Amino acid sequence: MSQTTISVEALFVYAGTKQLLGPINFRLMAGRTLVIMGETGAGKSLLAQAILGTLPDGLRSSGVIHLNGQRIDQLSPQERSRFWGREVAILPQEPWRALDPLMQACAQVQESHRFVAGLDKQTASTATANDFSTLDLNGAERRLPGALSGGMAQRVAFAAATAASAPVLIADEPTKGLDAERRDKIISLLAQWPNQGGALVAITHEAFVARQLGGDIMVLKSGTLVENGTSEEVLTNPRASYTQQLLDAEPHSWSKQPAVKSGELLLCAKNLCIWRNNTCLLKHFTLKLHANERIAISGPSGVGKTSLLDVLAGIRSPDEGHVTRMRSVGHTGIQKLYQDPPAAFPDKVPLGKSLRDVAQLHGVEWSVVSGYLSELGIHPSLMERRPDAVSGGELQRISIARALTAKPAVLLADEPTSRLDPITQRETLAMIAGIAKERGVAVVLVTHDLDIATKWADHHYRLDSVLS
Amino acid sequence: MSHTQILANTPQQRGLNFARLLGLSLLTGLALCAVMGPELIGIDPARQSLMHTLQSPSAAHWLGTDHLGRDMLARLLSGAQLSLSLAALSVFTAAVPGTLMGILASWRGGWTDRILTLFADAVLALPGLLLVLMLAAISPGSWWALYAGLSLTLWVEYFRYTRQRSRVILSEPSVEASRLLGFGAVHIVKRHLLPEIGPGLLTIAAFGAATAVTAVAALGFVSVGIRPPTAEWGVMMTQLLPYWREAPFLILQPVLCLVLTVLALHLSVGVRKPA
């Protein structure tokens, strides 16, 4: 009989008197998987933080948590920190940000083996070498995290987190910001964890991840449990309408956006070639962009999608070929949406101030801008906040409003929804399609999701890696 | 997000904690004394009275008199005026060009960056006081040589810090977005760069001012900076040193003034909360 590794009874999280999460109950055996699914803001990460004892200041939790037979909820954060890595390991969101940027990859893993697992220097370095070869990280040992790809950095973080072979692994949004190939790789890595006798708690907003990992599933919505059961049951036959909504929001179940009649020619790219480090990323790429048109460009990471957008935007010049901007497209007629919305705004400036600057520069009345904002469902009170105090989905919509203020003819969107949860992703892309249709804006969408590219766009260009 | 923020304390990290409050109030007090003090007490710091030398504090002379019977309070205040204004002036004229050159180097890159960095490294290669001493040798005892020397040493830090931080910020998507929206350099400096590097620059300025105050006193003390009979803390220390047995409270006064000023400047930056 397998033993319970982690159990949570009547867990609540409060901010002051306001209840943010709860009640949550679950019990996880060794060798089993629990997927916690829900959109952004559902309280998935709060649950992980409550278990680890790392809730942000001002939040408190109540309830009973047992970890490997020990009751831990009453321990102080210092006492709980002794369990990290030893009893419970965490793979953080976007793990490349959790690695020390000034330390070689192998040193970071070795550090875990030595100081968390308590091995001596020799054994630790053998164990590290072992990890690197089993995780297919050969050659990455001496690199700094900045020189690793997203998928590699994630595997390094995985090795560091699991070095002390904690029986419980919590993976927070393991697939966020990864392309399909890397996504599959990390999922298969995580799927091995229960087979080796560990217990896995995976936090995700993608039904896809839940389907691949199997096990049990809990669906959360605004801090409360909506549905739970085995993942087969819940994913094929959901009882709650919210679960159904989450499943419908997956790109492969979208209905195709109706095609729109395209207008005048705006931008013409002929025979573009783009090189990076003596490798030709793109060869003889030709594109004609008309008003109202929606074009998708897809392909794996590192294939030159972003460079292509930069060439189209005129930020970078192509190595061969040329881009012709029609006269009707002014010098601010091409605007861009970014993958990481917080990085697209100056972070110390309130959003309202940023937008007012743009309105003033382009001679647009503020009432017009607030019109865009309300159309996109943004509450005016958000304008007083700084970019980091607004959710990713809201911020992406605010950046759409900012781009519209400059009255663009062409909108270039670089993976604008890859960091958003599926429901928000669908809404945001529908809004962008609406803008293309109603305002005669041409949109070029870069995405790594083939489903989105085929369902959303009128035309789909698929770039393939030259290297493979 | 930068991981090399050694100096960039955000307002949250600075907080308005006790240490910072103490530093800021001390600094305000010192500055007020330096600006208004000499006027208020109305005693000439150079007036000698050989009948009343090395006196203890009294109603007529609140902090006593020195070996030539000059009023200590008047001399300390006049010394504070000299040190603080020299520090403020050299920090200001180091900070503005240093910051602007840092922005220029990171903005233009290429040869501009290389030449400016080479220049900064060349200045950095000279030990700070050596440059001041060289200039002081050209014009012994004059305040402007001190000022020019200090300013020429201090600008490098602003340059290096601004260049390093700006390079990261200018490559962020937010700056690209602003350019695509049609904004020019002024907007990018005002909205993207200054809010990010401002707090760090203030920290460098406070430390730079402390360096300047110490350097002025140190050069005065070894008789290569400001010359007697000007009332300057370092000069006062040298002059009162022979009398430390008879009147220890006299030499203690300029020393304490120097310590308090440097302490106030350092505390005013705030103590960073441990992460």
Boltz contact constraints between the chains, C-beta under 6 A:
constraints:
  - contact:
      token1: [A, 101]
      token2: [B, 3]
      max_distance: 6.0
  - contact:
      token1: [A, 332]
      token2: [B, 182]
      max_distance: 6.0
  - contact:
      token1: [A, 335]
      token2: [B, 180]
      max_distance: 6.0
  - contact:
      token1: [A, 336]
      token2: [B, 180]
      max_distance: 6.0
  - contact:
      token1: [A, 338]
      token2: [B, 173]
      max_distance: 6.0
  - contact:
      token1: [A, 343]
      token2: [B, 172]
      max_distance: 6.0
  - contact:
      token1: [A, 343]
      token2: [B, 173]
      max_distance: 6.0
  - contact:
      token1: [A, 344]
      token2: [B, 173]
      max_distance: 6.0
  - contact:
      token1: [A, 344]
      token2: [B, 174]
      max_distance: 6.0
  - contact:
      token1: [A, 344]
      token2: [B, 177]
      max_distance: 6.0
  - contact:
      token1: [A, 345]
      token2: [B, 174]
      max_distance: 6.0
  - contact:
      token1: [A, 346]
      token2: [B, 174]
      max_distance: 6.0
  - contact:
      token1: [A, 346]
      token2: [B, 191]
      max_distance: 6.0
  - contact:
      token1: [A, 346]
      token2: [B, 192]
      max_distance: 6.0
  - contact:
      token1: [A, 348]
      token2: [B, 195]
      max_distance: 6.0
  - contact:
      token1: [A, 349]
      token2: [B, 191]
      max_distance: 6.0
  - contact:
      token1: [A, 358]
      token2: [B, 181]
      max_distance: 6.0
  - contact:
      token1: [A, 361]
      token2: [B, 182]
      max_distance: 6.0
  - contact:
      token1: [A, 406]
      token2: [B, 181]
      max_distance: 6.0
